[in-house]
Amino acid sequence: MTTEAKAAADQMAEDSPPPKREHWTIDKRIPLALMTGLLFQGAVFTWWASKLDSRVEAGDHRIAKLESKDSEQRADRDRMIRLEERIISMVEEQRRMNGKLELLLDERRPERR
């Protein structure tokens, strides 16, 4: 091997990745501003997620209220329909009774000529 080949092999050995460590560590070459920025970004994301969760929960409560009001309105609508049907039948019965009463009164009235 020539000296150039040895130098190239030594350079490649130096450029090869270091052996794997047993645990993860932060290198001192990472800027403090980057670490602070990442921590701040994580905190903002956590705050945003909790705010979103509270808004979703409030929306769920509003939906539940609207659904209960809707079911109450349906029950009220059904009662109104039944009442209208009763009123219609009562009006028809009253008309029928008025017709019979008119017939009875016409039979008892003396004829005027």
Secondary structure, 3 states (H helix, E strand, C coil): CCHHHHHHHHHHHHHCCCCCCCCCCCCCCCCHHHHHHHHHHHHHHHHHHHHHHHHHHHHHHHHHHHHHHHHHHHHHHHHHHHHHHHHHHHHHHHHHHHHHHHHHHHHHCCCCC
